[in-house]
Amino acid sequence: MNPTVARVTQRVIDRSLATRAAYLARIDAARAKTVHRSQLACGNLAHGFAACQPDDKLALKSMTRNDIAIINSYNDMLSAHQPYEHYPQRLKNALHGVGAVGQMAAGVPAMCDGVTQGQDGMELSLMSREIIAMSAAIGLSHNMFDGALYLGICDKIVPGLVMAALSFGHLPAVFVPAGPMPSGLPNKEKVRVRQLYAEGKIDREGMLEAEAASYHSAGTCTFYGTANSNQMVMEMMGLHLPGSSFIQPNTPLRDALTDAAAVQVTRLTENSGNYLPIGRLVDEKVIVNGIIALLTTGGSTNHTMHLVAMARAAGIIINWDDFSELSDVVPLLSRIYPNGPADINQFHDAGGVQLVIRELLTGGLLNEDVHTIAGFGLSRYTMEPWLDQGVLAWRESAETSRDPKVIASLDNPFEHHGGTKVLDGNLGRAVMKTSAVPAVNQVIEAPAVVFESQHDVGPAFDAGELNKDCVIVVRYQGPRANGMPELHKLMPPLGVLLDRGYKVALVTDGRLSGASGKVPAAIHVTPEAYTGGLMAKIQTGDRVRVNGLTGELSLLVDAAVLAQRVVSQPDLSAEHIGCGRELFGALRGQLSGAEQGASCISF
């Protein structure tokens, strides 16, 4: 075992002793020695199976069969979740095949950041994670169930479902992916067209044609944003079946894996003789493996919040120092857009998750001695699924990369450190996705240009006011200010400034997630400006230093000068109403800082 990985793992264990013990005591108290519905009064139970078919009613009356909850994030506007339309019946059929019953326990909301980018609805995105967790909990609260299947893929949906699953940590849980869409317009071409549009060199019709060629069918978007980062992290945490994350929808192998997921959860229930609840499966070693999965693939920076919240749901305390220390020793082994031109399908074809796990295990960079839904030991996840004359089976996966430009070896990584860097300084703490940013662009010291709305940056760019070396500061974008939206509409114009030869960086208490691209961006700045962070005192013209190599984020203004500055917060009331935002006021006001998971849930 790599000594740093071992040390960080032990530090997390030590830090979490009290909270983890309290959590385990809680889920042990919730555990039933028989099927859970046996605890229900007759009237309660009759309500629980009133709409079931006769055979299912008999099975549920007998108290000898498993009843499996299905939590579904289906809607047909999200391409990634559209395939889930027919999953509940398929899962029920598979469960019937092993003598179990499946019930659709809850549907949870699922929104698409790709649709809401730059729109008012984006300010609900991060908070939707909490709503998803709460919605799933309502479905599970009926206490009918012996296990659960969770159907979700995209940005806030998977973390929210994990938080709910861990709240009901006495139940076994299997997460069921649906896979990515086939490859569309190459990513380099998509970036080129977006920058042309930002410069006014193509019209809206040309831009829409390119975007529609990129996002063109059912399945996850193929770039390496939060959705595909979710799948990577879940598989390395042992919560998916091995090799199931990136099999495309509506294929025979995808269907076989879906059926197998339903069967697998029944093998983990109390009355299976092999009881493994998710609250026991997800321990400190598994959480550290999730962080390493993120770092070695240059995954979404959203997980510097999501993993914190997910871990806390299991009584485990992690922070950005853990990410930073692991990043120093975990090499970058994959290049997936925006870290490189390849998409997630090319990553899968090059060897995929199995190859990355194999390389990391060889280097002692993952905790192998962990429980997974497939059995004990992460080495099971070096196997790939296939259909052997129509029957699902697993076999050894590729031992070397089929495309070294997409997946590197441990001996010759793309970088000797992970794709995420923690920045620290008098401005607070922040994270930077360094895997997509050339080293020459990671260091900048320049005058600040301050904005208090992302919508003001575009007009300044169009007016030529940003044609210079500068650090663009976009503040009052944190969790409590306006729900912490992603600021992707800033990336094309800032990319143009880089191409024009200017040194430019972004500093914000907002988000960018997995698609941050080539612009150095210090994001998730904590404390946020709205709650008294030093960002609130920056003035246009102040010099700011952003150093992604050393991890520095500093405002280069004398402390005595800063002490004299009086902060006058902007009126954000207009951002708290409309598009449903007024419904989230109480929740928004309770969100913790980004490093604490940006959560309002008290575990």
C-alpha positions in Angstrom: 0.0 0.0 0.0 1.3 3.4 -0.9 2.2 5.1 2.5 0.3 8.3 1.7 -2.9 6.4 0.8 -2.5 4.3 4.0 -1.9 7.4 6.1 -4.8 9.4 4.7 -7.1 6.4 5.1 -6.0 5.9 8.7 -6.4 9.7 9.4 -10.0 9.5 8.1 -10.7 6.5 10.3 -9.3 8.3 13.3 -11.1 11.5 12.6 -14.4 9.7 12.2 -14.3 7.4 15.2 -17.1 9.0 17.1 -19.4 9.9 14.2 -18.9 6.5 12.5 -19.6 4.6 15.7 -22.8 6.6 16.2 -23.9 6.0 12.6 -23.3 2.2 12.9 -25.2 2.1 16.1 -28.1 3.9 14.4 -28.3 1.5 11.5 -27.9 -1.5 13.7 -30.9 -0.3 15.7 -32.9 0.0 12.5 -32.0 -3.5 11.3 -34.7 -6.2 11.4 -33.9 -9.9 12.0 -36.6 -10.8 9.6 -38.3 -9.0 6.7 -39.1 -5.4 7.6 -42.8 -5.5 6.7 -43.4 -8.1 9.5 -43.2 -5.2 11.9 -46.2 -3.5 10.3 -49.7 -3.7 11.6 -52.2 -5.5 9.4 -53.8 -2.3 8.2 -50.4 -0.8 7.4 -49.3 -3.9 5.4 -52.6 -4.1 3.5 -52.1 -0.6 2.3 -48.5 -1.5 1.3 -49.5 -4.2 -1.1 -53.1 -3.2 -2.0 -52.2 -2.5 -5.7 -50.0 -5.6 -6.2 -50.9 -8.5 -8.4 -52.2 -11.5 -6.6 -48.9 -13.5 -6.7 -47.0 -10.6 -5.2 -49.6 -10.2 -2.5 -49.2 -13.8 -1.5 -45.4 -13.4 -1.5 -45.6 -10.3 0.7 -48.0 -11.9 3.1 -45.7 -14.9 3.6 -42.9 -12.9 5.1 -40.4 -15.2 3.4 -39.7 -13.3 0.2 -37.7 -10.2 -0.4 -39.4 -6.9 -1.2 -37.1 -4.6 -3.1 -37.7 -0.9 -3.3 -37.0 0.7 -6.7 -36.1 4.4 -6.5 -36.3 5.9 -10.0 -35.1 9.3 -11.3 -36.7 8.8 -14.7 -37.9 11.6 -16.9 -37.8 11.8 -20.7 -36.3 15.2 -20.9 -32.9 14.1 -19.5 -31.1 12.0 -22.1 -29.2 10.1 -19.4 -32.4 9.2 -17.5 -34.7 8.6 -20.5 -33.7 4.9 -20.6 -35.0 4.3 -17.1 -38.6 4.5 -18.4 -38.9 0.7 -18.7 -36.4 -0.3 -16.0 -38.9 -0.7 -13.2 -40.8 -3.5 -15.0 -37.6 -5.1 -16.2 -36.3 -5.1 -12.6 -39.6 -6.5 -11.3 -39.4 -9.3 -13.9 -35.9 -10.2 -12.9 -36.8 -10.1 -9.2 -39.8 -12.4 -9.9 -37.3 -14.8 -11.4 -35.6 -15.3 -8.1 -38.8 -15.3 -6.0 -38.6 -11.7 -4.9 -41.0 -8.7 -5.3 -40.1 -5.3 -6.6 -42.1 -2.1 -5.8 -41.6 1.3 -7.3 -41.2 3.1 -4.0 -40.4 6.6 -5.1 -39.6 8.8 -8.1 -37.1 11.6 -7.4 -36.6 14.8 -9.4 -33.8 15.0 -11.8 -32.7 18.2 -13.5 -30.1 18.8 -16.2 -27.4 21.3 -15.7 -26.8 21.3 -19.4 -30.3 22.7 -20.0 -30.1 25.3 -17.1 -26.6 26.6 -17.7 -26.7 30.4 -17.4 -30.4 30.3 -16.7 -32.3 31.0 -13.4 -33.1 27.3 -13.0 -29.4 26.6 -12.5 -29.6 28.2 -9.0 -31.8 25.2 -7.9 -29.3 22.6 -9.2 -27.1 22.1 -6.2 -30.0 22.2 -3.8 -31.8 19.6 -5.8 -29.4 17.1 -4.3 -30.9 17.6 -0.9 -34.5 17.3 -2.3 -33.5 14.1 -4.1 -32.2 12.6 -0.8 -35.3 13.6 1.0 -37.7 12.4 -1.7 -36.0 9.0 -1.8 -36.2 8.8 2.0 -40.0 9.4 1.9 -40.4 6.4 -0.4 -38.2 4.2 1.8 -39.9 5.4 5.0 -42.8 2.9 4.5 -40.6 0.2 6.0 -41.8 -2.4 3.5 -38.4 -3.2 2.1 -35.5 -5.6 2.5 -33.2 -3.9 0.0 -33.3 -1.1 -2.7 -32.3 -0.5 -6.3 -31.3 3.1 -7.1 -31.7 4.4 -10.7 -29.8 7.5 -11.3 -26.8 8.9 -13.3 -26.5 12.7 -13.5 -25.0 15.5 -11.6 -26.8 15.8 -8.3 -29.0 12.7 -8.6 -26.4 10.1 -7.7 -25.0 11.9 -4.7 -28.6 12.6 -3.5 -29.5 8.9 -3.9 -26.4 7.8 -2.0 -27.2 10.1 0.8 -30.7 8.6 1.0 -29.4 5.1 0.8 -26.9 5.7 3.6 -29.7 7.3 5.7 -31.4 3.9 5.3 -28.0 2.3 5.8 -29.5 -0.9 7.3 -30.8 -1.9 3.8 -28.6 -3.4 1.1 -28.4 -1.2 -2.0 -27.4 -1.6 -5.6 -27.0 1.3 -8.0 -28.1 0.7 -11.5 -26.6 2.9 -14.3 -28.0 3.2 -17.8 -24.8 4.1 -19.8 -23.6 6.9 -22.2 -25.0 7.9 -25.6 -23.0 6.9 -28.7 -20.2 9.4 -29.6 -21.3 12.5 -31.5 -19.5 15.6 -32.7 -15.9 15.3 -31.6 -15.1 17.4 -28.6 -12.4 19.5 -30.1 -14.8 20.5 -32.9 -17.5 21.4 -30.3 -15.0 23.7 -28.4 -13.9 25.3 -31.7 -17.5 26.1 -32.7 -18.4 27.5 -29.2 -15.5 29.9 -29.3 -16.4 31.0 -32.9 -19.9 31.7 -31.5 -18.5 33.7 -28.6 -16.5 35.8 -31.1 -19.7 36.3 -33.2 -18.2 34.4 -36.2 -21.1 32.0 -36.5 -24.8 32.5 -35.8 -27.2 30.8 -33.4 -28.4 28.3 -36.1 -24.8 27.1 -36.7 -24.2 26.9 -32.9 -27.4 24.9 -32.3 -26.5 22.5 -35.1 -23.2 21.7 -33.5 -24.7 21.3 -30.0 -27.4 19.0 -31.4 -24.7 16.9 -33.0 -23.0 16.6 -29.7 -26.0 15.8 -27.5 -28.0 13.6 -29.9 -29.6 10.5 -28.3 -30.5 8.7 -25.1 -27.6 8.2 -22.6 -25.3 10.4 -20.7 -23.4 13.2 -22.4 -20.1 11.7 -23.5 -17.7 14.4 -22.0 -16.3 13.8 -18.6 -18.5 16.0 -16.5 -20.2 15.2 -13.2 -22.5 12.6 -14.7 -19.7 10.3 -15.9 -17.6 11.2 -12.9 -20.5 9.8 -10.8 -20.3 6.5 -12.6 -16.5 6.3 -12.3 -16.7 7.0 -8.5 -19.6 4.6 -7.9 -17.9 1.7 -9.7 -14.6 2.2 -7.8 -16.6 2.4 -4.6 -18.1 -1.0 -5.4 -21.7 0.2 -5.7 -22.2 -0.8 -9.3 -21.7 -4.2 -10.8 -18.2 -4.6 -12.2 -17.8 -3.0 -15.6 -21.4 -1.8 -15.8 -20.9 2.0 -15.8 -20.2 2.7 -19.5 -22.2 0.1 -21.4 -24.5 2.0 -23.8 -28.3 2.0 -23.4 -30.6 -0.3 -25.2 -28.0 -3.0 -25.9 -28.2 -6.7 -24.9 -25.3 -6.4 -22.5 -26.9 -3.3 -20.8 -30.1 -5.3 -20.4 -28.3 -8.3 -18.9 -26.5 -6.1 -16.4 -29.8 -4.5 -15.4 -31.3 -7.9 -14.7 -28.2 -9.0 -12.8 -28.3 -5.9 -10.6 -31.9 -6.9 -9.5 -30.7 -10.4 -8.7 -27.6 -9.2 -6.9 -29.5 -7.0 -4.3 -31.5 -10.1 -3.2 -28.2 -11.9 -2.4 -27.3 -9.2 0.2 -30.6 -9.0 2.2 -31.1 -10.2 5.8 -32.7 -13.4 4.8 -30.1 -14.3 2.2 -27.6 -15.4 4.7 -25.1 -13.0 3.2 -26.4 -9.7 4.8 -24.4 -6.6 3.6 -26.2 -3.3 4.1 -24.8 -0.3 2.3 -24.0 1.4 5.7 -21.5 -1.3 6.4 -20.2 -1.5 2.8 -19.4 2.2 2.5 -16.6 2.6 5.1 -13.6 4.9 5.3 -11.6 2.8 2.9 -14.4 2.9 0.3 -14.7 6.7 0.6 -10.9 7.1 0.1 -11.2 4.9 -3.0 -13.9 7.3 -4.3 -11.6 10.3 -3.9 -8.8 8.4 -5.7 -11.2 7.5 -8.5 -11.9 11.2 -8.9 -8.3 12.3 -8.8 -6.8 9.7 -11.1 -9.3 10.5 -13.9 -9.4 14.2 -13.5 -13.1 14.1 -12.6 -15.7 16.7 -11.8 -14.8 19.2 -9.1 -18.4 19.0 -7.9 -17.3 15.8 -6.1 -15.1 17.9 -3.8 -18.5 18.7 -2.3 -20.5 15.6 -3.1 -18.1 13.1 -1.7 -17.9 15.2 1.5 -21.7 15.1 1.9 -21.9 11.4 0.9 -19.2 10.5 3.5 -20.9 12.5 6.2 -24.1 10.5 5.5 -22.2 7.4 6.6 -20.7 9.1 9.7 -17.3 9.6 7.9 -15.5 13.0 8.0 -13.3 14.0 5.1 -12.1 17.4 4.0 -10.1 19.1 1.1 -6.8 18.4 2.8 -7.5 14.7 2.2 -8.1 15.4 -1.5 -4.9 17.5 -1.7 -2.6 15.0 0.0 -3.9 12.1 -2.1 -3.6 14.2 -5.2 0.2 14.5 -4.6 0.7 10.8 -5.0 -2.2 9.6 -7.2 -1.2 10.0 -10.9 -3.5 11.2 -13.7 -4.1 8.0 -15.8 -6.9 9.1 -18.1 -7.4 11.9 -20.7 -11.2 12.4 -21.3 -12.6 15.7 -22.5 -12.1 18.3 -21.2 -8.8 16.8 -20.0 -8.2 15.6 -23.6 -10.0 15.1 -26.9 -11.4 11.6 -26.1 -14.9 10.9 -24.9 -16.2 8.4 -22.4 -16.8 5.7 -25.1 -13.2 6.0 -26.2 -12.2 5.6 -22.5 -14.2 2.5 -22.2 -12.8 1.0 -25.4 -9.3 1.7 -24.2 -9.8 -0.5 -21.2 -12.1 1.6 -19.1 -12.6 1.5 -15.3 -11.2 -2.1 -15.1 -7.8 -1.1 -16.5 -7.6 2.0 -14.3 -8.4 -0.1 -11.2 -5.8 -2.7 -12.2 -3.1 -0.1 -12.6 -3.9 1.6 -9.2 -4.1 -1.7 -7.4 -0.7 -2.7 -8.9 0.8 0.5 -7.4 -0.9 0.1 -4.0 -3.0 3.2 -4.7 -6.4 1.8 -3.8 -7.7 0.0 -0.7 -8.3 -3.5 -2.1 -9.6 -5.0 1.2 -13.2 -3.6 0.9 -16.7 -4.9 0.6 -18.4 -4.4 -2.7 -21.8 -5.4 -4.0 -20.0 -8.1 -6.0 -18.2 -9.6 -3.0 -15.2 -8.9 -0.9 -12.1 -7.3 -2.6 -11.8 -4.6 -5.2 -9.8 -6.9 -7.5 -13.2 -8.2 -8.6 -13.5 -4.9 -10.5 -10.7 -5.7 -12.9 -13.1 -8.1 -14.6 -15.3 -7.0 -17.5 -18.8 -8.2 -18.4 -19.6 -9.9 -21.6 -22.3 -12.2 -23.1 -21.2 -15.8 -23.5 -23.7 -17.2 -25.9 -26.3 -14.8 -24.6 -25.5 -15.4 -20.9 -23.9 -12.7 -18.8 -20.4 -13.6 -17.6 -17.2 -11.8 -16.4 -13.7 -12.3 -17.8 -10.3 -10.7 -17.2 -10.2 -7.3 -18.9 -7.3 -5.7 -20.8 -4.0 -5.7 -19.0 -2.6 -2.8 -21.0 -4.2 0.2 -22.6 -5.7 -0.2 -26.0 -5.1 3.5 -26.5 -2.3 5.1 -24.5 -3.5 8.5 -25.5 -6.6 7.9 -23.5 -5.5 5.6 -20.6 -1.9 5.7 -19.5 0.1 3.2 -17.5 1.3 3.7 -13.9 4.9 3.7 -15.2 4.1 6.5 -17.7 1.2 8.6 -16.4 -0.1 11.8 -18.1 0.8 13.6 -14.8 2.4 12.3 -11.6 -0.3 14.0 -9.5 -4.1 13.9 -9.6 -6.3 16.2 -11.6 -7.5 18.3 -8.7 -5.6 20.9 -6.7 -6.6 22.6 -3.5 -5.7 26.3 -3.3 -5.2 28.2 0.0 -4.4 31.7 0.9 -5.8 34.9 2.4 -8.7 34.7 0.0 -9.7 31.4 1.6 -9.7 27.9 0.2 -10.6 26.8 -3.3 -10.2 23.9 -5.8 -8.8 23.9 -9.3 -9.2 21.2 -11.9 -5.6 21.2 -13.1 -5.9 18.2 -15.4 -7.3 20.2 -18.2 -5.0 23.3 -17.7 -1.5 23.3 -19.2 1.1 24.0 -16.5 2.1 27.3 -18.2 -1.4 28.6 -17.7 -1.7 27.5 -14.0 0.2 30.5 -12.6 -1.0 34.0 -13.0 -0.6 37.3 -11.1 -2.7 40.1 -12.5 -5.2 42.8 -11.7 -8.7 41.8 -10.8 -11.8 42.6 -12.8 -14.7 42.2 -10.4 -18.2 41.1 -11.3 -21.2 40.3 -9.0 -23.2 38.4 -11.7 -22.0 36.0 -14.4 -24.3 37.8 -16.8 -22.1 40.9 -16.7 -19.0 39.1 -18.0 -20.2 38.6 -21.6 -21.0 42.3 -22.2 -17.6 43.3 -20.8 -15.9 40.7 -23.1 -17.9 42.0 -26.1 -16.8 45.6 -25.3 -13.2 44.6 -25.3 -12.8 45.4 -21.6 -11.1 42.1 -20.9 -8.5 42.2 -23.6 -5.6 42.2 -21.1 -4.0 40.0 -18.5 -6.5 39.8 -15.7 -8.1 37.7 -13.0 -11.8 37.7 -13.4 -13.6 37.6 -10.1 -17.2 36.5 -10.1 -18.5 36.6 -6.5 -21.8 36.2 -4.6 -22.2 32.8 -6.4 -21.8 30.6 -3.3 -24.3 28.3 -1.7 -26.0 30.8 0.6 -25.9 33.6 -1.9 -27.8 32.1 -4.7 -27.5 28.3 -4.5 -24.1 28.1 -6.1 -24.8 27.8 -9.9 -22.3 26.5 -12.4 -20.8 29.3 -14.6 -20.0 27.5 -17.8 -21.2 30.3 -20.0 -18.0 32.1 -19.0 -15.7 29.4 -20.5 -16.0 30.2 -24.2 -15.1 33.9 -23.9 -12.4 33.2 -21.4 -11.0 30.6 -23.7 -10.9 33.2 -26.5 -8.9 35.5 -24.2 -6.4 32.7 -23.7 -6.1 32.1 -27.4 -5.5 35.8 -27.9 -2.4 35.5 -25.8 -3.6 37.0 -22.6 -2.9 35.6 -19.1 -6.4 35.0 -17.6 -7.9 33.2 -14.7 -11.3 32.9 -13.0 -11.8 33.2 -9.2 -15.3 32.5 -7.9 -17.3 31.1 -5.0 -19.5 29.4 -7.7 -19.0 26.2 -9.5 -17.8 24.8 -12.9 -17.9 21.0 -12.4 -16.2 18.6 -14.8 -16.3 20.8 -17.9 -14.0 23.6 -16.6 -11.7 23.3 -19.6 -8.4 25.0 -20.2 -9.0 28.2 -18.2 -7.3 28.2 -14.8 -10.2 28.5 -12.4 -10.2 28.8 -8.6 -13.7 27.7 -7.8 -15.7 26.9 -4.6 -13.9 29.7 -2.8 -14.7 29.3 0.9 -15.7 31.2 2.8 -18.0 32.7 0.2 -18.4 36.4 -0.2 -22.0 36.4 1.0 -20.9 35.0 4.5 -18.0 37.4 5.0 -15.2 35.9 2.9 -12.4 38.2 1.8 -13.7 38.0 -1.8 -16.3 40.6 -0.8 -13.5 43.2 -0.3 -11.7 42.7 -3.7 -11.8 45.8 -5.9 -11.2 46.0 -9.6 -7.5 46.7 -10.1 -6.3 44.8 -7.0 -3.6 42.3 -7.8 -4.5 38.6 -7.3 -2.2 35.6 -7.4 -3.5 32.2 -8.6 -0.9 29.4 -8.5 -2.2 26.0 -9.4 1.3 24.5 -9.1 2.0 25.6 -5.5 -1.6 25.8 -4.4 -1.8 29.6 -3.6 -4.8 31.9 -3.8 -3.9 35.4 -2.6 -5.2 38.9 -2.7 -2.0 41.1 -2.9 -3.4 44.0 -0.9 -2.0 45.3 2.4 -3.9 44.0 5.4 -4.2 47.6 6.7 -5.8 48.7 3.5 -8.2 45.8 3.5 -9.2 46.6 7.1 -10.4 50.0 6.0 -12.7 48.7 3.3 -16.4 48.5 4.1 -18.4 45.7 2.4 -21.7 46.6 1.0 -23.4 43.5 -0.1 -25.4 43.6 -3.4 -29.2 43.2 -3.3 -29.7 39.6 -4.3 -33.5 39.6 -3.7 -34.2 39.4 -7.5 -32.2 36.2 -7.6 -34.3 34.6 -4.9 -37.6 34.8 -6.7 -38.9 33.4 -10.0 -38.3 30.0 -11.6 -39.3 28.4 -8.2 -36.4 29.9 -6.4 -38.7 31.4 -3.8 -39.6 27.9 -2.7 -36.0 27.2 -1.7 -35.3 30.1 0.6 -35.3 28.2 3.9 -33.1 25.5 2.4 -30.6 27.9 0.8 -30.2 29.8 4.1 -29.1 26.6 5.8 -26.5 25.4 3.3 -23.0 24.8 4.7 -19.8 25.9 3.0 -18.5 24.1 0.0 -15.7 22.3 1.9 -18.4 21.0 4.3 -20.4 19.6 1.4 -22.7 22.6 0.7 -25.4 20.6 2.5 -28.4 21.5 4.8 -28.9 17.9 6.0 -27.9 17.1 9.5 -26.8 13.5 9.8 
